[in-house]
Each structure stands twice: as structure tokens, then as C-alpha cells.
């Protein structure tokens, strides 16, 4: 097992859900954390708690991954204590809307494409050179089962997650001679703010997504991320697909009545 003690972990979308769970699980391993996201106050609260509980160092940065120049400024501002990034967790992502393609909203599409595809590409583009310079590092992308098979009304969201799969595979090839690991962790149904965001705050619609089954928790996914990150140096976990026991595919779900 590769020790993560003292490693620097850069996490996007760290204010809640899987990003927050990743911050917590790596803090337990005594890793130092660069926590980024749009809700900076949330990140600061998480940062303070983890520093006190695990005696680690953290750095909080307000970043919207859709803004290339904002990310560039943030990455360039990292001093020598923080720019030796060992692991990049590209977690920031979202779903918006649940419509047939012919009823879809351009605003929803743009937000998903800009966040899930362009955001991941932007952050990777700016962090990877730091890893290449040191000839080591690990990029872990949070994908989805929606990037392996589509489901009704998932059209553009699924398209963005297929893109995450393609980017993960492409980055792996592009850095093959650079000593850098690349992994993708692709969960099915996870109970986070995901559905609440998708339905723009409609709690009833969001709760119905997980009705009658026990979904994955953010911690379940974080454990898979940690597994990828902690393998021996000669091992690369290319892809992990995980689902709740009650979910066999994007469309096959068993719900108890």
C-alpha cells in the first residue's frame, strides 16, 4: 500500500457530497488538502474541522471550474508548499433537468457541459504540468455509470459523463511516459445533493430518486477513490464502477414497496 501521509491532494467540488467525503478520508490518512469549490464558506468550515481533528494542513480556494482564467490564477498562486500536487481529484460535476432531448433547456445543457466536461479539462490542463515536471502524480476523475450506459431523460448528462470516460482514457494515454497514474471512479446512485441540484431544489422529486432502496453514500465512493490512490507505484487502477446492491444498471433498479 502506498502511504498517503504528507501527500498533497487537490479536490474540486469539495464543499459537499463525494468531494467532502474524499477530503475527510484523505485527512484520516494524514494527507494535506487543497480544497476548492464555489461555496468557500463551506470549504473553510470543513478545512477547520479537518485541521483540528487530524493535525493536517489545508488550503481553501474559491474556484468555479467553468472559468479557465480563475483556475489558472488559483493554480499559479500556489507557492512551493502547495504546488507539488500528488493527487488531483476531479470531482466537481452536476446534473440539471430531467427532460426528453426535445424538451431540454439550453441553460441546463450549457451548465452541465461547462462543468462536467470543460471544467474537468481545464483543471487537468493546469495541474498536469506540475505533475509532469516532477514525473509523478495521480489524476482521479469522478465519472458515473451514466458514462457507460444511458437512461431515459439522461441524454446530455449522460453525454457529459461519456466524455469524462473518454477524457480519462485519453489522459492515461497522453501521460503514459510521464510516471502519472490516471483513474476513473464511476458510481451509480449516490445520495448527495445531486438530485436536489438536478431538480433545482425540489425536495420531493429529489427524495423519490432514492425511494425504496439504500443508495451508495459519499463515503462509499471516497473509499474507492482511496483504494485507487493507495496502490503500489507500479499499479494503475484504470476504472472502478460501483453501484448500490439494488442497482444492476442505469435502468435496472429494485425498489422495495
N, C-alpha and C positions, 0 to 999 in steps of 0.2 A: 504493500500500500504506500502510495506517495504521500508524504507528510505535507499538510497544508499550513502548518504553523509558520506565521510570519509572511505568508504569501499575500499579494495584493490582488483583491477581487473587485472588478468594475461591474456594477449591476445597473442595468437600465430598468425603469419602471419599478423602483424599489419601495415605493410608498405603501403597497398593499399586495395581497394575494401571493402569487408564486415568487415575485421579486422580494417581498418582505420575508417569506419563509426561507429563501435562499440566503438572505442576509443573516438570518438567525442561525441557520445550520452551519454556515461557514465561520460565523463568530465563535461557535462552540469549538471549532477546530483551530481557534486562535489565529484566524486569518484577519488581515486588515482590510477595510472595506471602503470603496468609493461608491457612495450611494447616490444615484441620480434619479430625477423624475420631475414632474411639473409641480406636484404638491410638496413644496420644500419644507413646510412646517411639519408635515407628517414624517418626512425623512429625518428631520432634526430630532424629533421625539424618539424615533426608532434608534437613531445613532446614539443618543444619550443613554438609553436603556442598555444597549449592547456594550457600550464602553464601560459602563458601571458594572455590568454583570460578568463580563468576560475579560476585562482589562486589555482590550484591543484598541487600535487606533482607527478612527473613521474620518471620512471627508464627505461632506454633503454638497452637491452641486445641483442647482436648478437647471434642468435641461428638457426641452421639447425635442424629441428625436426627429421631428419633421423639419427642423431648422438646421441645415448644414452648417451655416456660419456660427450659430450658437454652440453647436457641438465642437466645432473647430476651435473656437475661443476657449471653451472649457478644457479640452484636452491639451491645448498649447499652454494653458495656465498651470498645469501640473508641474510641480518642481521635482527635483531629483528624488525626493522621498516618496513620491506618488506615481511618477511616470513609468516605473518598472512594473507594468501591469502583467500579472501572471495568468489571470483568467478573466475573460470577458464573457459575461452572461447577458446575451441579447434577449431580454425578457419583455421589454415594452411592446405592447400589442393590444388590439381590441377588435370587437365586432360591433357593427352598427346596423340596425334594421334586420328584418326577417321577412323579406318580400320576394315574390317572384321577380325574375330579372326584368320583366316588362313593367313592373310596378316600383322598381328600385329608385332610390333617391341619389342623385349625383353627390350631394353633400356627404351622405353615408359612404359612398364608394371612395370619394377622394380622401376622406379621413382614414379609412382602412388601408388604402394603397399607400398613402403618405406615411403612415405609422408603421404598418406591418412589413412593407417591402422597402420603401426608400429609407425609413428610419434605421432599419437593420443594416442596410447597405452603407448608409452614411457613417454610423458608429464604427462599423467594421473597417471601413476605408481609413478612418482616422486613428484607430487604435492599433490595427495590424502593423503599421510601420514601426511602432515602438517595440512590438514583439519580434519582428524580423531583424531589427537592429541587434537584439540580444540573442537571436536564434533559439528562442523558446517562448512558449505561451500556449494558451488553450482558449479557443472560441467555442462557447456552448450556446446554441440557438434554441429558444423555446418555440417549437412548432406546434403541430396539432394533428390529431387523427383526420381532421378536415383537409390536411395536406396529403392524404393518402387515398381518400375516397370522399366524394361529395355527398351532400344530403339535401333534401328539399328545402328551398328558400335560403340555402347557404352560399349560393353562387359566387359572389365577389369575395366574400370572406374566405371561402374555400380556395379561390384562385390565389389570394394573397398567401395562404399557407402552403399551397403547392409551390409558390415562389420561394418561400422560406426553405423548403426541402431542396429546391434547385440551387439556391444560394449556398446552402450548407455543403452540398456535394461539390459545387464549383470552387468554393473557398478551399475545401480539402485538397483538391487537385492543384490549385494555384499556389498553395504553400507547402506542397509535398516535400520540397527540398529545403525547407526553412526550419525544420525542427519544431513545427507548430501542430498541435492537436486540434481537431475540429469535430464537434459532436452536435447531434440534434436530439433533443428530448421532446417527444411528441405525445402529449396527454389527450385523453378523451374528456369526459365530463368531469370538471373540477369545480367545486363550489367556492367561488370567489365573487368579486364584484362584476365578473364577466357578463352575466346575463342582465344584471341591473344596468350596466352600461349599454348593452345591446338594445334594451328596451327603454332607454333614456329615463331611468328612474322608476319605471312601473314595477312595483314590488310584487304584485300579484302575478304578472306574467313571468317575472324572474323566478319566483318560487316554484312555479309549475314545471320549470325545466327539470328540477331535481325531485319532483314529487314521486313517491313510491319506490325510491331506490337510495342507496348510500353512495354518493359520488366520491371521487378522489378528493383529498384535502390538498391544500397548497404544500403541506409538509411532505405528503407522499411524493409529489413531483420534485421537491427540493432534495429528497433522498436520492432520487435517480440522477439529479444533477451532480450531487456529491459523489456518487459512485463513478460517474464519468471522470470527474476531476481527480479522483484519488487512485486511479490505476497506476501501475508501474510505468515508467517513462517510455518503454517500448510498446505499450498497448494503447490503441486508439479505439474508443467506443464510437462507432460511426453514427449509430441511431438507436434510440430506445423508444418503443411505443408502449404506453401503458394506459389501461382503462380500468374503470370500476368493474368488479365482478359481474355486475348486472348489465354491462355494456359489451357486446361482442363486436360491434362495428359502429360506424356513424349512424346507421339506420336501425340496427337491431338492439333494442333495449328492453329489458324485462322489468316491469313495474308491478310491485305488489299492490293489490287493491285494499 
